[in-house]
Amino acid sequence: MRTPPDRRAFLRTGGLAALAFGATLGAPGTPALGATGTSGRDASGAGGGAGTAGRDTAGASGRAAAGAAGKGAAGAPRPADWRALAEGLKGSLVRPGDAAYDRARRLFNPAFDAVRPAGVAYCADPSDVAECVGFARRLGVPLAVRSGGHSYAGWSTGTGLVLDVSRMSTVRHASGRAVVGAGARLVDVYDRLAASGVSVPAGTCATVGVSGLALGGGIGVVSRKYGLTCDVMESVRIVTADGRLLTCDANHHPDLYWASRGGGGGNLGVAVSFEFRTHPAREVTVFFLHWPWSRAVGTLRAWQAWAPSVPDAMWSGMHLSRDGGMDVQVVGLYLGGRAECERLLDRLADAAGSPSSSQVRQTSYRQAMLTMAGCGSLSVDRCHLGGSLPGQTRGGRLSRDTFKAASHMAYRPLSEAGARTLVAQVARAGDHTVLLDALGGAVARVRPDATAFPHRAALYSVQYYAHHAGAATWTRTARAAMRPHFGDHAYVNYIDAGLSGWRSAYYGPNAARLARVKAAYDPGRLFRLPQGI
């Protein structure tokens, strides 16, 4: 069987028309790229059900103390320290030399395969997380937190201890609320909630962990109707730097709760589970429209006027691609029937001109999420990375991808000159795509300071995504060329290690409050990132 594509490769090649007939796209070994909502931070946790609101529980950070006895506050860990850590975990610790090490240390992006952690801990529950946090704090071991492993900058790995939360992946639903372990992969969240006829607004990359997505905001294909992932977060359980397990909501640790809704993963502690409001998962309509490259500028300008103006039930994204050919595509999902969807699409065609090809199909919510992930012809089991480690499945058919990415948040429509500049950047040599995802609707009805995610007035997000030779140069040059038109705003989940002025770009006026929360909950800065709060 040929390796299936991710959402982007899938959408470029016509998507629904092929998958409707059970075809798989892409050549053997075709890499799976990121997708809408992919977590650039990817630092979080998983597992565990929701605790009593406001309960602060001491972690089990003393279980490995025997191995650290007599060391003082910090010191390079000895082999005995690592053995003690392993013995204190309900989960498992993978060390250099172990059979699973070379697989356990890898992220989604092979660009970071040279990084060799001293250990990878697969935590089974919040007490395991507290144990690892205490180990890192006492011995001065650098700590990286990993959920799905999709950090664009590679910051969910490092040379110290990688705390992986993939084993904590429970998904439960009752009375309009879902309790989701922070290591649950998005494809599993959609699948398990669909059994109860509900869902949550989330992204489209199947193998992303829910925690990194939610902590940075969470843009997805139903955001205009139901908001960002962080907007439906009722509570989050977090292990803080001092080893406490805190349940944070609007009434308990409200500042930490606020910061966890858009502040980005890896900054304030390790999230272990979330409680989300759910919405009904009924039949929807998905669509894929293509125009010739010669009409790219006009279609872009028509789409950016149409996308924020349609009813909230309509979400769409525009892709300008030079990857396997030049392509202009609008893809989307309508929370309703085909007839009304086509009526709204006619308004776009009136402004942009008739598309050269189009596919529109009504389907189940669950199948739509698989389709948007590039898994329309696969089972849920196969819509994973293949392997036997937590978060993988033995039948998984998805694969990793070497890529480089950057972002903007568009607060105003592009002018004619701006649209021509963007199209010209895509036309440059290389293998790359610009993805524009519509916002507005429910996202815009939340105040910019109500959560840590500040970009409520943005019309759409912009992602510059490239792979193969020259990817880093193209993303850097394309973003710089568009800065006069889009400004400096950027999305923290599309983390960009080369971004200057990142604090203001990601957080805007919310940066100062985030810094105060950081000082209160992690005064010793145990959780450190190159672009950390």
C-alpha angles and dihedrals in degrees: 000000000000119000109262120235128246121245094279099048088042095051093046091059097051100274112201098039092060098037092049086069095045097256124148120217134214134046125278109289094018104163122240111234131205122270145199109316095018108158114245090186100038091179113135144089141249147205132049125093124258112285129213107299112264096008113145111204124191112236126233093253094140099064094092094042093109092067091050097045115138094012101110122217098327142357141142107292117248124219087260090058092054091047090051091050091051092049091050095055126090085202125050139276119214116202135184108284094032116122093243097044100099090050096041095053096055126105126204090265113066089206087087098048092112092067111102115195120206087230143354115213118199100203117211099193143355092279089060088052091051089049092055093045090052092048092052093045096048097044100035093241115162109247126211120183120214134188113156094354096236100128104147091213095043093246095140089078136048144150096280128051120334110206106205119191100186094115090063097075107130116149117193132166132199135151097354095313131101123204107205128184111233094238095056112123115235094242089057093046091054093044098048095044091047088065086066093044094249141097144180128234107262143138133285106238102105098209099047115115113241094231100062089046096050097042092055096045108270118238114200147152097280097039094110090060103033105018133239121321089255090053092066094043106119095178143348130206113219135183105217129208092269092056098255121140107222129189105213126195139135091295103032121057088344094177092056089045090051092049092048090061100075104342093107131246125283096036109090109019141304116301111215103179144356138210113216134185110240133215130207115276105217132157115300138184123241125195142187122194128181133196129185116264091245088071096047097113096048094044091050093052092045092049095049090053094044102041099065093040101058122089116288091251089071119079125176142171130201122216124197106189141184098176116112089350139339113291141171113199139170115198127179156143130240121200094222145040130324097249095058091042091055091049090057092045089054088063089058092047090050089059101035100033126250114312118245089232136006139181123190123177138169114223144150120290092243093051091047091056091050090048093051089051091054091251099107093127096038135084118243089253091058093046091082139078108275120250146077100267122105110285092026132091129213089232094047115136102183120103140201128263136209107224147145125217144177135177151210133193111223111221094172135028119268116256121229088267092048093050091050091050093052093047090049091053091053090049092060117108116279143063109287147124137204112215120198116191119194120239131174122091113075091359091061095047092069117086114249090239097043090087132012090259102095104182099092094131094052115119093206143343122249124211124187106202126179140162140184124036116352095017096131093047093048096049092047094047095043093051091047091050091053097045093092088056103037101027122214104308115127139173117249093214088062089055114193117200092197097051116121118209088023096156093062093036094055102033110018112187091352092071095088094054091046090055090053091051090049091052091050098048103028107024092157092052096233089159104063131172129171085245096031125146 
